[in-house]
Amino acid sequence: MIDEQRSAALRDERNKIVNKAKRFSWIEFTSPRVGINPRVIQFKVYIEIKPEELDTNQFKRWVANLFDGFTIQMLHKSCEAICDELYENIASQYPNRDIQINAHENACEGVTIFYNTI
């Protein structure tokens, strides 16, 4: 009987954790090499999602277009500054969400920035 109660209590606790869990979708893309800009930066963006609210493919096209359409300029900026600018654009379109951005120019070094709403 005690084992059943303990098992039920643990199951209830797991269910609470699952129901409270923040869920993220992520995309990966490479910045385009445009004009005189020789830099190619790999990005991975995690964005907090609400159930059935975000179309990942549409989000990826929109983010990639920020670079293709010159909304975000990369020349003479650090990876951190580019990530901050990317966050500002994403947060204006998708407010009140936790976002994580990873960026690197090569496989050996890069940056990860957590933008938390709490």
Stockholm file with secondary structure:
# STOCKHOLM 1.0

chainA/1-118         MIDEQRSAALRDERNKIVNKAKRFSWIEFTSPRVGINPRVIQFKVYIEIKPEELDTNQFKRWVANLFDGFTIQMLHKSCEAICDELYENIASQYPNRDIQINAHENACEGVTIFYNTI
#=GR chainA/1-118 SS CHHHHHHHHHHHHHHHHHHHCCEEEEEEEECCCCTTCCCCCEEEEEEEECTTCCCHHHHHHHHHHHHHTTSSCCTTCCHHHHHHHHHHHHHHHSCSCCEEEEEEEETTEEEEEEECCC
#=GC SS_cons         CHHHHHHHHHHHHHHHHHHHCCEEEEEEEECCCCTTCCCCCEEEEEEEECTTCCCHHHHHHHHHHHHHTTSSCCTTCCHHHHHHHHHHHHHHHSCSCCEEEEEEEETTEEEEEEECCC
//
